[in-house]
Amino acid sequence: MTLESSTETIRSNVGEDSGLGATVKFDFGDDGMVFLDGKSVPNSVSNDDGGDADCTIKMSLANFEKMLGGDLDPTTAFMMGKLKVEGDMSIAMKLSSVTG
């Protein structure tokens, strides 16, 4: 999987309106990022840095791909330090609809 395919997976999972009502940045370090604007309808997903987000998820692209594929549980990833959350933790808890 690549950043582009991960972005497309998020875009298709989000659809027109995820109901998230927040902005989320997935920060993959040197591998890039995905910015989800769940405040706008239709929701938008891009690889542009949308600035400050309500919630930022920091993890490796490889671990994110495992999470999208169902091979890594988000809670387990968080507990193991493979996923870090900055900002509003309640938004991170709602992301299961976006990550599959």
C-alpha positions in Angstrom: 0.0 0.0 0.0 1.1 3.6 -0.6 0.1 6.9 0.8 -2.2 7.4 -2.3 -4.0 4.1 -1.7 -4.4 4.8 2.0 -5.8 8.2 1.2 -8.2 6.7 -1.3 -9.4 4.1 1.3 -10.1 6.8 3.8 -11.9 8.9 1.1 -14.1 6.0 0.2 -14.8 5.1 3.9 -15.7 8.7 4.7 -18.1 9.3 1.8 -20.1 12.5 1.6 -20.6 13.0 5.3 -18.9 10.9 8.0 -20.8 12.6 10.8 -17.4 13.3 12.4 -17.9 17.1 12.6 -14.1 17.6 13.1 -10.8 17.9 11.3 -8.3 15.1 11.6 -4.7 14.9 10.5 -3.0 11.5 10.0 0.7 12.3 10.3 3.0 9.6 8.9 6.2 11.5 9.3 8.5 11.4 6.3 5.9 9.2 4.4 3.4 12.2 4.3 0.0 12.9 5.7 -3.7 12.7 5.2 -6.0 15.6 6.2 -9.7 14.8 6.7 -12.1 17.8 6.9 -15.1 16.3 8.5 -16.7 19.7 9.1 -17.4 20.4 5.5 -20.1 18.6 3.5 -19.2 16.9 1.4 -16.2 15.8 3.6 -12.8 16.3 2.0 -9.7 14.1 2.2 -6.4 15.3 0.9 -2.6 15.0 1.3 -2.4 18.7 1.9 -1.4 20.0 5.3 -4.7 21.6 6.3 -3.1 23.4 9.2 -4.1 22.7 12.8 -6.6 19.8 13.2 -8.9 19.1 16.1 -7.1 15.7 16.4 -3.8 14.6 15.1 -3.0 10.9 14.8 0.8 10.1 14.5 1.9 6.7 13.4 3.9 5.0 10.7 2.3 4.5 7.3 3.1 0.8 7.6 1.1 0.5 10.9 -1.7 2.6 9.5 -2.0 0.2 6.5 -2.1 -2.7 9.0 -4.9 -0.9 10.8 -6.8 -0.3 7.6 -6.4 -4.0 6.7 -7.7 -5.1 10.1 -4.3 -6.6 11.2 -3.7 -4.0 13.9 -6.3 -2.9 16.5 -6.3 0.9 17.1 -6.5 0.5 20.8 -3.7 -2.0 20.9 -1.6 0.2 18.7 -2.2 3.1 21.1 -1.3 1.1 24.1 1.9 -0.2 22.5 2.9 3.4 21.5 2.6 2.7 17.8 -0.1 5.3 17.6 0.0 8.7 19.3 -3.0 11.1 19.6 -2.7 14.9 20.0 -5.7 17.0 20.6 -9.3 15.8 21.1 -9.1 12.1 22.2 -12.9 11.8 21.8 -12.5 12.4 18.0 -9.9 9.7 17.8 -12.4 7.3 19.4 -14.9 8.0 16.6 -12.5 7.2 13.8 -13.4 3.5 13.6 -15.9 4.4 10.8 -13.1 6.0 8.8 -10.4 3.4 9.3 -12.7 0.5 8.6 
